[in-house]
Amino acid sequence: MKFIRLFVLLLVTCGFAGHSAIAEEADTVARKKIVELLPEDFQPAFTKETVIKLNAIVRRSFDAINEYDDNIKKIRTVVAESAKSGASKESMEMAQQKLAHVKMLNEKSKAALKDMMAAATELRNSDEIYNKAILAGMIDFVEDVEREISAQQNKLEKMLSEV
């Protein structure tokens, strides 16, 4: 999952480099009229300020999901052990600490999502010309991170509450 997100993040930030080669090949095959594109025909996806702002928000989500991915296997193991009947008090305390860590990551992801939605609304209400597809990809990534961590938090809380 971590590598898929990294791939999506790279696509979002780097653009679609291979698109022009594919389009050129399709034009050659179809023998369409060749159109000359000049530098003024290309516009950046966002202004420099917007890129910095949006990338900072995406980076916060990316950091949260990386930390989550690095720790979730151990967290699940600790919670599963403490959910067994006859688990020790120390085991329960450790599970609560691990759950608190997931809650902290969930709060980070929720804050990033809130900030992304506010930034997207601000961008849509501005006169700035921007790439809607890239913005949608950034929003989807931040939403997916929040959704995954939130679902895992709920699952872990349920496991501990059944003890």
Secondary structure, 3 states (H helix, E strand, C coil): CHHHHHHHHHHHHHCCCCHHHHHHHHHHHHCCCCCCCCHHHCCCCCCHHHHHHHHHHHHHHHHHHHHHHHHHHHHHHHHHHHHCCCCCHHHHHHHHHHHHHHHHHHHHHHHHHHHHHHHHHHHHHCCCCCCHHHHHHHHHHHHHHHHHHHHHHHHHHHHHHCC
